[in-house]
Amino acid sequence: MKSLTAYETDLSDAEWAILEPMIPPAKPGGHPRTTDMRAVCNGIYYQLKTGCQWAMLPHDFPPSSTVYSYYRKWQRHGVWERLNLRLLEQCRLQSGKSLEPSVIAADSQSVKTTEKRGKSTVLTEVRR
């Protein structure tokens, strides 16, 4: 069931076709899942994009407690990391690149150093 109102953050059919197979299945046993996972994802993306409070999600999404519950559960179980990795891999393949990056770059703004009396000091971790 797609939300009644289309939001800019709603997944397109093509985006949903990619993500749907990666959504964890319902737990075996018990009642079958009745919550529309596409609507849950749309609610999550709406909240992340707008920054609204979870309780302020528009009412055409599933209940905010349900959307938040799935968001946190997927966060704890690494689902978001797997989704992002899969999407990154697909982007790399579509652009003709290998799955693994071959180069990494760091600029001087990214690497912090501590200077003391004109010398660069490397801080080491003290193990206790």
N, C-alpha and C positions, 0 to 999 in steps of 0.2 A: 504494500500500500504506500503510494507516494504521498507526501504531504500535500494538502490542498493548495497551499500557496507555494509558488516556486521562489526560492531564495537564490541569490547569487552563489551561495556556498553549497547548494544541492549538487549531488553527484549526477553527472550525465549518465545516460545508458551505457556509453562506452567505458566510462570510469567505473561504474558499478560492475560491469562484466569482468573487469580486471580484479576488483577487490572482493567480490562476492565469494569466490572459491577460497580466499584466504581468511574469511571470517570463521572463527572456531565454531564447530557444531555444538548443538545443545548437548548437555550431559545425558548419557544413556540412562534409561529408566525414568521414572517420574512422568510428569506431564510433558507433552510435546511443546515446543517453543511456539508462543503465540505472538511474540513481539516481532515487528518488521525490522530486520537488521539494517536495511537501507535507510529507513527513517531514523534509526538510532545513529547511524553514521552521519546522516545529514544534520541531526541535532548536535552531535559532537563538533562537526565542522563549523556549524553556525556559532556555537559558543566560543570556539577557539578564535574565529575570525572577528567576532564582534566584541568579545571580552565581557559579555553580559554575565550576570550571576546565573548559576545553573537553574535556580528556582525561577528565573525570569525568561526561560525559554518560551517561545510562542507555543500556544496550546495545540497547534496542529502537528507538533512533534509528539513522540511518546512522552509519558510523564517524566519530568526532569530527574526524579530520583532513579528511574530506570535508565535513562541516558547516562547519567553520572556513574551509576553502578557498572555499566558495561565499560565506560571509559576507564575507570580505575582498575577493574578486573583485567582488561586488556593491557593496561600499563604494567601491572604487577607481573603478568605472564609473558611479557616481551612481545606481544602481538604487534604493537606499533613499530617496534624495531624491525620485525620481520616484514611488515608491510612496506616500510620505507626502503629496506634493502632490496626487496623484490622490484619495487618501482624504479629504483636506481639502476638495477641490472637491466630492466627492460629499456630504459632510456639509453643506457650505454650500448646495448645491442642494436637498437634502432638507429643510432648515430654511427654505427660501424666500428665501435670500440670494443676492446676485450672487457670481460666482466671485472677484472682487477685493474685498478689504476696502475700505470707504469711510472708515473712521476708524481712527486709531491713537492710543493713549494711553501716556503714560509718567508714572510717579509720581516723587516726589522721592527715593524710596529706590532707584530704578533709575538715576538720573542722578547721577553723581559730580561734585562740584565741589571745587575747592581754594580755600580762603579764606586770604588773606594780608592782615593788618592791616585786617580788616573789609571788604575788597574781594574780589570774585570774580575769579579769574584764569583765563584760558583758555589752555591749553597748546597750542602749535602744533607740528606735526611739523617737525623740522629735516631738510632734504634734503641729502644729501652727495653 
